């Protein structure tokens, strides 16, 4: 994946978020001495190449009143984990979902799904929805609740 100097400048200019203006790409283009079309085309090309995953809104869920957050962990049959993980990840209340290797004998869980709610009762109800979706492919489960925010930013590149 080749990233040239202009791509790096665009990444550095956008890594903290897009400007809150009616034409954010035009504003970024102005900062960098590029055209709006070039900024948009280069971002799209970097996304196509996998340099950036997506351009998305990242709301502060705590400010929105969504203060209960739990990483639900599931021991799912290996032959069904990928397909079921796709379905869990598609649920609107799951923000992160991924497969991880087990650490036996102490940690049998291979499917992780971050669940958000206004309180723990809401998170537990959503966790029950996941359990129903997983059905008999799930052998065990647990949840780890967040107690504080440690980091709310993505990767930051140094210019240069």
C-alpha positions in Angstrom: 0.0 0.0 0.0 1.7 3.1 -1.2 0.9 6.4 0.5 2.5 9.4 -1.1 3.2 12.8 0.5 -0.2 14.3 -0.6 -2.1 11.3 0.9 -0.1 11.7 4.1 -1.0 15.4 4.3 -4.7 14.6 3.7 -4.6 11.9 6.5 -2.9 14.4 8.9 -5.5 17.0 8.1 -8.5 14.7 8.6 -7.3 12.3 11.4 -8.8 14.5 14.1 -12.2 14.7 12.2 -13.7 16.6 9.4 -14.3 20.3 9.9 -18.0 21.0 10.8 -18.8 23.2 7.8 -21.2 22.8 4.9 -18.3 21.8 2.6 -15.6 20.0 4.7 -13.7 18.6 1.8 -13.4 22.1 0.2 -12.1 23.4 3.5 -9.5 20.7 3.7 -8.6 21.3 0.1 -8.0 25.0 0.9 -5.8 24.1 3.8 -3.6 21.9 1.6 -3.7 23.9 -1.7 -5.6 21.1 -3.5 -9.0 21.0 -5.3 -12.0 19.6 -3.5 -12.3 17.0 -6.2 -8.7 15.8 -5.6 -9.3 15.5 -1.8 -12.4 13.4 -2.4 -10.8 11.3 -5.1 -7.7 10.6 -3.0 -9.8 9.7 0.1 -11.8 7.3 -2.1 -8.7 5.8 -3.6 -7.1 5.3 -0.1 -10.4 3.6 1.0 -10.3 1.3 -2.0 -6.7 0.3 -1.3 -7.5 -0.3 2.4 -5.3 2.6 3.6 -8.3 4.0 5.4 -11.3 1.8 6.4 -14.1 4.4 6.3 -15.1 7.9 6.8 -17.8 8.0 9.5 -19.4 9.9 12.2 -18.2 9.0 15.7 -20.7 10.4 18.2 -19.9 10.7 21.9 -22.3 8.1 23.2 -21.9 9.3 26.8 -23.0 12.8 25.8 -26.1 11.2 24.1 -27.0 9.4 27.4 -25.7 6.0 26.4 -23.6 5.3 29.4 -23.7 1.6 29.9 -21.2 -0.2 27.7 -20.3 -3.8 27.9 -18.0 -6.0 25.9 -20.0 -9.2 25.6 -17.8 -12.3 25.0 -19.1 -15.6 23.6 -17.8 -19.1 23.2 -19.1 -19.9 19.8 -18.6 -23.1 17.8 -15.6 -22.4 15.6 -17.3 -23.7 12.4 -20.2 -21.2 12.9 -18.4 -18.3 14.5 -17.6 -16.3 11.4 -21.1 -16.5 9.9 -22.8 -15.8 13.3 -20.3 -13.0 14.0 -21.4 -11.2 10.8 -25.0 -11.4 12.0 -24.1 -10.1 15.5 -22.0 -7.3 14.0 -25.0 -6.2 11.9 -27.1 -5.5 14.9 -27.7 -1.8 15.4 -26.7 -1.8 19.0 -23.3 -3.5 18.4 -20.5 -1.0 17.6 -17.6 -3.5 17.5 -17.7 -7.2 16.7 -14.7 -9.4 16.0 -13.3 -12.9 16.4 -10.3 -13.5 18.7 -8.4 -16.6 19.6 -9.3 -18.3 22.8 -6.8 -18.5 25.7 -7.6 -21.9 27.1 -8.2 -23.1 29.7 -9.0 -19.7 31.4 -10.6 -17.8 28.5 -12.9 -19.9 26.2 -14.4 -16.9 24.4 -13.8 -16.3 20.6 -16.5 -13.8 19.6 -16.5 -10.3 21.0 -19.3 -7.7 20.6 -19.5 -4.3 22.2 -23.0 -3.5 23.3 -24.3 0.0 24.3 -27.4 1.1 26.3 -28.7 3.8 28.6 -28.3 1.5 31.6 -27.1 -2.1 32.3 -30.6 -3.5 32.1 -30.8 -2.3 28.5 -27.4 -3.8 27.8 -28.5 -7.1 29.4 -31.7 -7.2 27.3 -29.6 -6.6 24.1 -27.2 -9.3 25.2 -30.2 -11.7 25.4 -31.0 -10.8 21.8 -27.5 -11.9 20.8 -27.8 -15.1 22.8 -31.0 -15.9 21.0 -29.3 -15.2 17.6 -26.4 -17.5 18.5 -28.6 -20.2 19.8 -27.1 -23.6 20.4 -23.8 -22.5 18.7 -23.0 -20.6 22.0 -21.6 -22.7 24.8 -20.7 -19.9 27.3 -20.8 -16.1 27.6 -19.9 -13.2 29.9 -19.7 -9.5 29.8 -17.1 -6.9 30.8 -18.6 -3.5 31.6 -16.7 -0.3 30.9 -16.0 1.8 34.0 -14.3 4.8 32.2 -13.1 6.0 28.9 -9.4 5.5 28.2 -9.1 6.6 24.6 -11.6 8.1 22.1 -9.3 8.7 19.1 -8.0 6.7 16.2 -4.5 6.3 15.0 -2.6 9.6 14.7 0.2 10.0 12.1 3.0 12.4 12.5 3.4 14.8 9.6 6.5 14.3 7.5 
